[in-house]
Amino acid sequence: VPTVWLRLFGCNLECNGFGQEDPTDPDSYILPYQEIDLKDISV
């Protein structure tokens, strides 16, 4: 079964600029994964 990779902005939906309001300005990126405190998450 062939796999289809969706490549947008050359980053496979994983780069910090993907989906940002201005992907050319790293200072404006909103990155929730950098702000979350994993200690608050329980299993």
PDB file of N, CA, C and O in Angstrom:
ATOM      1  N   VAL A   1       0.854  -1.175   0.000  1.00  0.00           N
ATOM      2  CA  VAL A   1       0.000   0.000   0.000  1.00  0.00           C
ATOM      3  C   VAL A   1       0.896   1.233   0.000  1.00  0.00           C
ATOM      4  O   VAL A   1       1.688   1.425   0.923  1.00  0.00           O
ATOM      5  N   PRO A   2       0.779   2.053  -1.008  1.00  0.00           N
ATOM      6  CA  PRO A   2       1.609   3.263  -1.048  1.00  0.00           C
ATOM      7  C   PRO A   2       1.178   4.281   0.002  1.00  0.00           C
ATOM      8  O   PRO A   2      -0.007   4.417   0.309  1.00  0.00           O
ATOM      9  N   THR A   3       2.127   4.966   0.525  1.00  0.00           N
ATOM     10  CA  THR A   3       1.865   6.001   1.525  1.00  0.00           C
ATOM     11  C   THR A   3       1.922   7.369   0.857  1.00  0.00           C
ATOM     12  O   THR A   3       2.818   7.650   0.061  1.00  0.00           O
ATOM     13  N   VAL A   4       0.972   8.195   1.187  1.00  0.00           N
ATOM     14  CA  VAL A   4       0.945   9.544   0.630  1.00  0.00           C
ATOM     15  C   VAL A   4       1.392  10.518   1.712  1.00  0.00           C
ATOM     16  O   VAL A   4       0.798  10.578   2.789  1.00  0.00           O
ATOM     17  N   TRP A   5       2.442  11.279   1.420  1.00  0.00           N
ATOM     18  CA  TRP A   5       2.948  12.285   2.360  1.00  0.00           C
ATOM     19  C   TRP A   5       2.489  13.650   1.891  1.00  0.00           C
ATOM     20  O   TRP A   5       2.751  14.049   0.756  1.00  0.00           O
ATOM     21  N   LEU A   6       1.815  14.350   2.754  1.00  0.00           N
ATOM     22  CA  LEU A   6       1.395  15.710   2.451  1.00  0.00           C
ATOM     23  C   LEU A   6       2.523  16.651   2.850  1.00  0.00           C
ATOM     24  O   LEU A   6       2.840  16.798   4.030  1.00  0.00           O
ATOM     25  N   ARG A   7       3.113  17.276   1.862  1.00  0.00           N
ATOM     26  CA  ARG A   7       4.244  18.166   2.143  1.00  0.00           C
ATOM     27  C   ARG A   7       3.841  19.604   1.870  1.00  0.00           C
ATOM     28  O   ARG A   7       3.627  19.994   0.722  1.00  0.00           O
ATOM     29  N   LEU A   8       3.741  20.372   2.914  1.00  0.00           N
ATOM     30  CA  LEU A   8       3.440  21.790   2.800  1.00  0.00           C
ATOM     31  C   LEU A   8       4.579  22.570   3.438  1.00  0.00           C
ATOM     32  O   LEU A   8       5.026  22.238   4.536  1.00  0.00           O
ATOM     33  N   PHE A   9       5.033  23.576   2.773  1.00  0.00           N
ATOM     34  CA  PHE A   9       6.159  24.380   3.243  1.00  0.00           C
ATOM     35  C   PHE A   9       7.402  23.522   3.446  1.00  0.00           C
ATOM     36  O   PHE A   9       8.316  23.939   4.156  1.00  0.00           O
ATOM     37  N   GLY A  10       7.464  22.340   2.846  1.00  0.00           N
ATOM     38  CA  GLY A  10       8.636  21.480   2.923  1.00  0.00           C
ATOM     39  C   GLY A  10       8.891  20.892   4.292  1.00  0.00           C
ATOM     40  O   GLY A  10      10.039  20.599   4.626  1.00  0.00           O
ATOM     41  N   CYS A  11       7.835  20.707   5.113  1.00  0.00           N
ATOM     42  CA  CYS A  11       8.120  20.262   6.477  1.00  0.00           C
ATOM     43  C   CYS A  11       7.199  19.165   6.997  1.00  0.00           C
ATOM     44  O   CYS A  11       7.268  18.854   8.186  1.00  0.00           O
ATOM     45  N   ASN A  12       6.346  18.564   6.184  1.00  0.00           N
ATOM     46  CA  ASN A  12       5.493  17.454   6.625  1.00  0.00           C
ATOM     47  C   ASN A  12       4.665  17.779   7.859  1.00  0.00           C
ATOM     48  O   ASN A  12       4.477  16.910   8.710  1.00  0.00           O
ATOM     49  N   LEU A  13       4.173  18.989   7.981  1.00  0.00           N
ATOM     50  CA  LEU A  13       3.309  19.412   9.083  1.00  0.00           C
ATOM     51  C   LEU A  13       3.999  19.380  10.436  1.00  0.00           C
ATOM     52  O   LEU A  13       3.317  19.422  11.460  1.00  0.00           O
ATOM     53  N   GLU A  14       5.325  19.308  10.484  1.00  0.00           N
ATOM     54  CA  GLU A  14       6.021  19.200  11.760  1.00  0.00           C
ATOM     55  C   GLU A  14       6.917  20.391  12.073  1.00  0.00           C
ATOM     56  O   GLU A  14       7.398  20.503  13.201  1.00  0.00           O
ATOM     57  N   CYS A  15       7.154  21.270  11.131  1.00  0.00           N
ATOM     58  CA  CYS A  15       8.056  22.388  11.418  1.00  0.00           C
ATOM     59  C   CYS A  15       7.324  23.467  12.224  1.00  0.00           C
ATOM     60  O   CYS A  15       6.097  23.554  12.180  1.00  0.00           O
ATOM     61  N   ASN A  16       8.066  24.269  12.941  1.00  0.00           N
ATOM     62  CA  ASN A  16       7.467  25.285  13.809  1.00  0.00           C
ATOM     63  C   ASN A  16       6.671  26.326  13.041  1.00  0.00           C
ATOM     64  O   ASN A  16       5.725  26.890  13.592  1.00  0.00           O
ATOM     65  N   GLY A  17       7.018  26.601  11.793  1.00  0.00           N
ATOM     66  CA  GLY A  17       6.335  27.634  11.029  1.00  0.00           C
ATOM     67  C   GLY A  17       5.025  27.191  10.407  1.00  0.00           C
ATOM     68  O   GLY A  17       4.244  28.030   9.959  1.00  0.00           O
ATOM     69  N   PHE A  18       4.766  25.887  10.368  1.00  0.00           N
ATOM     70  CA  PHE A  18       3.556  25.406   9.704  1.00  0.00           C
ATOM     71  C   PHE A  18       2.306  25.856  10.452  1.00  0.00           C
ATOM     72  O   PHE A  18       2.197  25.664  11.663  1.00  0.00           O
ATOM     73  N   GLY A  19       1.374  26.450   9.732  1.00  0.00           N
ATOM     74  CA  GLY A  19       0.109  26.861  10.316  1.00  0.00           C
ATOM     75  C   GLY A  19       0.154  28.169  11.082  1.00  0.00           C
ATOM     76  O   GLY A  19      -0.862  28.604  11.624  1.00  0.00           O
ATOM     77  N   GLN A  20       1.313  28.800  11.136  1.00  0.00           N
ATOM     78  CA  GLN A  20       1.420  30.065  11.855  1.00  0.00           C
ATOM     79  C   GLN A  20       0.885  31.202  10.989  1.00  0.00           C
ATOM     80  O   GLN A  20       0.842  31.095   9.763  1.00  0.00           O
ATOM     81  N   GLU A  21       0.483  32.279  11.633  1.00  0.00           N
ATOM     82  CA  GLU A  21      -0.066  33.422  10.904  1.00  0.00           C
ATOM     83  C   GLU A  21       0.951  34.002   9.919  1.00  0.00           C
ATOM     84  O   GLU A  21       0.602  34.343   8.789  1.00  0.00           O
ATOM     85  N   ASP A  22       2.213  34.112  10.353  1.00  0.00           N
ATOM     86  CA  ASP A  22       3.284  34.578   9.461  1.00  0.00           C
ATOM     87  C   ASP A  22       4.429  33.569   9.541  1.00  0.00           C
ATOM     88  O   ASP A  22       5.302  33.706  10.398  1.00  0.00           O
ATOM     89  N   PRO A  23       4.445  32.552   8.665  1.00  0.00           N
ATOM     90  CA  PRO A  23       5.459  31.507   8.754  1.00  0.00           C
ATOM     91  C   PRO A  23       6.877  31.995   8.476  1.00  0.00           C
ATOM     92  O   PRO A  23       7.832  31.253   8.705  1.00  0.00           O
ATOM     93  N   THR A  24       7.037  33.223   7.991  1.00  0.00           N
ATOM     94  CA  THR A  24       8.376  33.745   7.718  1.00  0.00           C
ATOM     95  C   THR A  24       8.970  34.480   8.912  1.00  0.00           C
ATOM     96  O   THR A  24      10.129  34.892   8.856  1.00  0.00           O
ATOM     97  N   ASP A  25       8.207  34.656   9.996  1.00  0.00           N
ATOM     98  CA  ASP A  25       8.681  35.394  11.173  1.00  0.00           C
ATOM     99  C   ASP A  25       8.692  34.485  12.400  1.00  0.00           C
ATOM    100  O   ASP A  25       7.672  34.347  13.075  1.00  0.00           O
ATOM    101  N   PRO A  26       9.837  33.861  12.697  1.00  0.00           N
ATOM    102  CA  PRO A  26       9.916  32.944  13.841  1.00  0.00           C
ATOM    103  C   PRO A  26       9.577  33.593  15.181  1.00  0.00           C
ATOM    104  O   PRO A  26       9.173  32.892  16.109  1.00  0.00           O
ATOM    105  N   ASP A  27       9.727  34.901  15.307  1.00  0.00           N
ATOM    106  CA  ASP A  27       9.414  35.575  16.567  1.00  0.00           C
ATOM    107  C   ASP A  27       7.916  35.607  16.850  1.00  0.00           C
ATOM    108  O   ASP A  27       7.512  35.834  17.991  1.00  0.00           O
ATOM    109  N   SER A  28       7.090  35.384  15.836  1.00  0.00           N
ATOM    110  CA  SER A  28       5.639  35.439  16.028  1.00  0.00           C
ATOM    111  C   SER A  28       5.014  34.055  16.213  1.00  0.00           C
ATOM    112  O   SER A  28       3.798  33.949  16.373  1.00  0.00           O
ATOM    113  N   TYR A  29       5.821  32.998  16.193  1.00  0.00           N
ATOM    114  CA  TYR A  29       5.282  31.640  16.303  1.00  0.00           C
ATOM    115  C   TYR A  29       4.650  31.411  17.672  1.00  0.00           C
ATOM    116  O   TYR A  29       5.190  31.838  18.692  1.00  0.00           O
ATOM    117  N   ILE A  30       3.512  30.739  17.687  1.00  0.00           N
ATOM    118  CA  ILE A  30       2.868  30.296  18.919  1.00  0.00           C
ATOM    119  C   ILE A  30       3.086  28.791  18.993  1.00  0.00           C
ATOM    120  O   ILE A  30       2.526  28.045  18.189  1.00  0.00           O
ATOM    121  N   LEU A  31       3.896  28.334  19.950  1.00  0.00           N
ATOM    122  CA  LEU A  31       4.284  26.933  20.048  1.00  0.00           C
ATOM    123  C   LEU A  31       3.844  26.355  21.392  1.00  0.00           C
ATOM    124  O   LEU A  31       4.608  26.388  22.357  1.00  0.00           O
ATOM    125  N   PRO A  32       2.617  25.825  21.464  1.00  0.00           N
ATOM    126  CA  PRO A  32       2.102  25.321  22.734  1.00  0.00           C
ATOM    127  C   PRO A  32       2.945  24.200  23.334  1.00  0.00           C
ATOM    128  O   PRO A  32       2.999  24.070  24.557  1.00  0.00           O
ATOM    129  N   TYR A  33       3.599  23.396  22.516  1.00  0.00           N
ATOM    130  CA  TYR A  33       4.378  22.283  23.054  1.00  0.00           C
ATOM    131  C   TYR A  33       5.572  22.765  23.869  1.00  0.00           C
ATOM    132  O   TYR A  33       6.105  22.003  24.676  1.00  0.00           O
ATOM    133  N   GLN A  34       6.002  24.006  23.680  1.00  0.00           N
ATOM    134  CA  GLN A  34       7.105  24.537  24.473  1.00  0.00           C
ATOM    135  C   GLN A  34       6.632  25.101  25.806  1.00  0.00           C
ATOM    136  O   GLN A  34       7.437  25.292  26.718  1.00  0.00           O
ATOM    137  N   GLU A  35       5.338  25.369  25.929  1.00  0.00           N
ATOM    138  CA  GLU A  35       4.816  26.004  27.136  1.00  0.00           C
ATOM    139  C   GLU A  35       4.107  25.037  28.073  1.00  0.00           C
ATOM    140  O   GLU A  35       3.842  25.391  29.222  1.00  0.00           O
ATOM    141  N   ILE A  36       3.792  23.835  27.623  1.00  0.00           N
ATOM    142  CA  ILE A  36       3.026  22.903  28.443  1.00  0.00           C
ATOM    143  C   ILE A  36       3.917  22.304  29.536  1.00  0.00           C
ATOM    144  O   ILE A  36       5.080  21.982  29.293  1.00  0.00           O
ATOM    145  N   ASP A  37       3.365  22.162  30.721  1.00  0.00           N
ATOM    146  CA  ASP A  37       4.080  21.555  31.837  1.00  0.00           C
ATOM    147  C   ASP A  37       3.585  20.123  31.987  1.00  0.00           C
ATOM    148  O   ASP A  37       2.448  19.898  32.402  1.00  0.00           O
ATOM    149  N   LEU A  38       4.422  19.166  31.657  1.00  0.00           N
ATOM    150  CA  LEU A  38       4.018  17.762  31.676  1.00  0.00           C
ATOM    151  C   LEU A  38       3.733  17.249  33.088  1.00  0.00           C
ATOM    152  O   LEU A  38       3.096  16.206  33.243  1.00  0.00           O
ATOM    153  N   LYS A  39       4.188  17.957  34.108  1.00  0.00           N
ATOM    154  CA  LYS A  39       3.911  17.538  35.482  1.00  0.00           C
ATOM    155  C   LYS A  39       2.428  17.643  35.808  1.00  0.00           C
ATOM    156  O   LYS A  39       1.933  16.950  36.697  1.00  0.00           O
ATOM    157  N   ASP A  40       1.709  18.518  35.081  1.00  0.00           N
ATOM    158  CA  ASP A  40       0.277  18.704  35.324  1.00  0.00           C
ATOM    159  C   ASP A  40      -0.583  17.633  34.659  1.00  0.00           C
ATOM    160  O   ASP A  40      -1.789  17.577  34.898  1.00  0.00           O
ATOM    161  N   ILE A  41       0.015  16.791  33.833  1.00  0.00           N
ATOM    162  CA  ILE A  41      -0.742  15.761  33.116  1.00  0.00           C
ATOM    163  C   ILE A  41      -0.582  14.436  33.838  1.00  0.00           C
ATOM    164  O   ILE A  41       0.534  13.960  34.043  1.00  0.00           O
ATOM    165  N   SER A  42      -1.702  13.846  34.223  1.00  0.00           N
ATOM    166  CA  SER A  42      -1.642  12.552  34.902  1.00  0.00           C
ATOM    167  C   SER A  42      -2.212  11.478  33.990  1.00  0.00           C
ATOM    168  O   SER A  42      -3.028  11.750  33.110  1.00  0.00           O
ATOM    169  N   VAL A  43      -1.768  10.275  34.220  1.00  0.00           N
ATOM    170  CA  VAL A  43      -2.205   9.150  33.382  1.00  0.00           C
ATOM    171  C   VAL A  43      -3.437   8.512  33.941  1.00  0.00           C
ATOM    172  O   VAL A  43      -3.948   7.550  33.369  1.00  0.00           O
TER     173      VAL A  43
END
